[in-house]
Amino acid sequence: MPRALTTRVVQDPSDGFRFLPHLETEPPDLRVSFDVLGGGRIRARMTGAAVPALAGSEHKADLVCGPDEVHGAAARLCARWKERFVDFQPVDGQGRVIRSRRRPYALAVDLTGEPEDELRTVVADLARGGESLLFDTLLRGDDVRIEAFRTYLRSALSREGLRVRFDSDLQLPWPMLCAGEAPTAPASLDQLFARFLGHRHQIEYTGDAYAWIGPPRRARRRPAVSLNHDIHVGGATRADEVAKALAEGTECTERTTYAELVRDLEDPRLDEQFMYFWCHGEFVGNAPEPHVLVIRLTDGIAFDGHLVRELRSGQRHSCFRPLVLLNACHAGLPGASADRAFLGRMFIEHGAQGVLGPHIAMPQAFAAEYALEFVRRYLRGESTAGRIVYELARHFAARHRNPLGFAYGLHGGMDARLERTSGGDA
């Protein structure tokens, strides 16, 4: 007579067939890799439909520059944006500060009322620096392979509307770099804006192998989002409107303290589709380790990428899959020793789809305006993060004559989209 046998599973190497493979997507039109090899050598590779396939060969070159030189040049470019644009202070014919125009590019979003010649001179300087970093520092050299690589890459980037992935050990401010044929002087402001990669293409930068494996994302009628902020930041900006936009039609969690953030990030059940950070940030560290970005909510307690790793370690199959907008104003910009991407990298390593944030110390007025536009568009669920970042860069340039949209970079997440259901359970 048959009878049921008691069984006990002691090994489950298939993990119960519960999880799908890594999520697949359309490949980018252009993928450019910069790998740091032994001895500080940099090897560049390039693939994708935007570059021609080569018979019996590939797009590859070993560069003559080293990582320290490249990181130093990137730090100088970011400092250049702060010094010559964010902190720009007009003077009169005698070199005296015009007090009625105190830091005009930092205190306003709409720059259409600023003198065109003055703004064009500043933007031309930034564009020159962005092109120099890419082609005169990173890709300099007269080796035939470097010359060929540089020519093919310049040709591809001179097009418009590509989906570009910089998969690189060198985390550079890619949207702030420039390509395309330099316009003949005097160039119009629109011609100058069009030179920035952030104006020309959808861009993401990556560097890690294999995205987080976990349960597929679950669409919801009322997405779970969060506002993690310092309540004292941005009182004279549109920050309150961002908070209202986050709460409209969502399940919004507000956190203002370190303890609240730690408590929820440690919870393996945390399931948010979008996390927004609005707070101060600074780079801190002890030699010989590189400085890393630290953010502080209202209580002022430091929170960094190391803590993300501590709190999320071991939660391999968590449902934590948010897109993170890290709108943290940098209190200080260190030199080439700073690891500017560490906090974002830790979020991604432990489940986040991508991290969007500024590469420079962003003025609060612009940061709040940018966040408001991004939140409204992303929460509608109609477009990907990469498309929205691309559209916003062009929007602020065309409508407000403001290039600061190019200073926002997307670490992963180019294809991230907020999935909503039309009804039913939340």
C-alpha positions, -999 to +999 in steps of 0.1 A: +000+000+000+016+033-010+023+059+017+038+094+017+074+096+027+087+125+048+113+145+029+137+172+039+156+193+013+191+198+025+205+213-007+188+235-034+214+245-059+188+257-084+174+280-057+139+266-064+139+280-100+125+311-084+147+337-101+151+347-137+185+353-152+199+388-154+174+411-169+181+416-206+176+447-226+184+462-259+222+467-263+234+503-264+243+518-297+278+524-285+297+508-256+331+522-247+353+505-222+383+518-204+400+490-183+428+497-159+453+469-162+485+460-143+511+487-141+485+514-144+479+508-181+446+517-196+431+496-224+402+511-245+377+490-263+346+500-284+317+480-298+281+486-310+262+494-341+274+530-340+309+520-351+318+499-381+326+462-377+362+455-386+374+425-407+395+403-385+400+429-359+383+450-332+383+486-319+410+484-292+440+504-281+464+506-251+466+543-241+496+563-231+480+581-202+476+567-167+447+566-143+461+593-119+465+617-148+430+611-160+414+614-126+434+646-120+421+661-152+385+651-144+388+667-109+401+699-126+372+699-150+347+697-122+365+724-103+365+745-135+327+743-137+324+754-101+349+783-104+340+796-138+303+789-140+286+782-106+308+809-088+310+832-118+309+869-106+307+896-132+329+927-128+327+962-143+352+979-166+375+987-136+375+951-124+351+958-095+324+932-086+289+941-098+270+936-065+236+937-083+246+906-102+260+884-074+267+849-087+240+851-114+244+816-127+241+800-093+211+819-078+188+816-108+177+787-131+166+807-160+195+825-176+178+840-206+181+874-191+218+872-187+241+889-213+245+864-242+282+872-250+291+868-214+274+834-211+287+822-244+323+829-233+319+809-201+302+780-219+328+779-246+355+776-219+337+746-204+332+730-238+369+734-245+378+717-212+354+689-219+369+681-253+404+684-240+398+658-212+384+633-237+407+637-267+438+655-255+443+637-222+425+603-222+429+595-259+461+614-267+490+598-285+503+593-320+503+554-320+484+543-350+460+522-329+452+552-306+448+575-336+423+550-353+404+545-320+402+583-314+389+588-350+362+562-348+350+573-314+349+610-324+329+600-355+304+580-334+300+606-307+295+634-333+262+618-342+231+625-321+205+605-302+226+574-294+223+552-263+259+552-250+273+531-222+308+540-208+317+507-191+348+519-174+371+515-144+376+553-148+344+570-136+346+604-154+319+631-158+310+617-192+280+640-200+302+670-194+327+659-220+325+672-256+327+659-291+317+670-326+334+694-349+343+727-332+321+755-346+338+784-362+341+815-340+320+832-329+298+801-321+262+805-310+252+793-276+231+766-292+261+754-311+282+753-279+255+734-260+253+708-288+289+699-283+283+683-248+278+646-248+249+650-223+231+671-250+239+647-278+232+613-263+216+592-236+245+582-214+250+558-186+283+547-170+289+513-155+318+493-143+305+463-124+300+429-139+265+414-139+237+433-124+219+422-092+200+389-095+167+388-077+130+385-081+115+404-110+102+439-103+066+440-093+044+467-109+022+486-085-007+510-089+007+532-061+045+530-063+065+530-031+089+560-030+108+578-003+120+613+005+152+612+025+162+648+033+176+675+056+146+697+063+169+727+066+182+725+030+167+745+001+141+766+019+141+792-008+139+767-036+112+745-050+120+717-027+085+716-011+071+711-046+093+681-051+080+666-018+044+671-030+052+656-064+067+625-047+036+620-025+011+624-053-004+589-061+023+570-043+031+554-010+057+579+002+080+574+032+097+604+046+130+600+065+149+629+081+173+611+104+202+586+102+183+562+125+153+560+102+174+555+071+195+527+088+164+510+102+147+508+068+178+499+047+185+471+070+150+456+065+151+428+039+115+436+030+123+471+019+106+475-015+108+510-030+108+518-067+123+553-062+145+569-035+151+606-035+179+622-014+179+659-008+207+669+016+242+682+020+272+660+010+309+662+015+340+641+006+357+626+037+384+600+041+418+592+056+450+586+036+459+564+018+422+555+012+404+578-013+379+603-001+342+591-005+310+610-006+292+613+028+256+626+030+239+639+061+201+642+068+186+666+094+205+651+124+239+656+107+251+620+112+273+608+083+260+581+060+282+566+032+286+537+009+304+516+035+272+517+056+251+506+026+273+476+023+270+468+060+232+471+060+224+453+028+251+425+030+237+390+027+203+402+012+211+387-022+175+379-031+159+411-017+132+429-036+152+462-032+153+475-067+149+513-066+162+540-089+181+565-066+182+602-072+211+614-050+206+652-051+233+659-025+252+692-027+289+687-023+303+708+005+338+705-009+354+691-041+387+673-034+413+664-059+419+633-079+420+611-049+382+612-044+361+582-053+330+601-065+310+571-075+315+549-044+281+556-027+262+551-059+282+519-067+273+505-033+236+511-039+238+494-072+259+465-059+231+458-034+201+461-057+195+496-070+187+498-107+207+530-111+218+562-094+214+597-108+234+626-093+254+657-100+291+656-107+297+690-093+286+711-063+252+719-077+234+752-068+203+744-047+180+764-069+189+744-100+191+711-081+155+715-068+142+725-103+159+696-119+145+671-093+110+685-097+111+679-135+127+645-131+103+633-104+072+644-124+083+626-155+097+595-140+067+588-117+044+589-147+060+557-158+060+567-195+098+570-201+131+555-190+155+573-168+180+576-196+155+593-219+144+617-191+180+627-182+187+633-219+155+654-224+161+674-193+197+683-204+183+697-236+153+713-219+173+734-195+197+744-223+171+753-248+145+769-225+167+784-198+201+787-215+215+768-186+241+740-191+239+726-156+217+697-168+249+683-184+265+680-150+240+652-139+253+617-145+235+583-145+254+554-130+235+525-146+198+526-150+196+540-185+167+516-192+151+519-157+114+526-159+088+529-131+062+502-139+026+510-129-005+489-130-037+504-143-057+493-112-062+465-088-041+460-057-016+486-047 
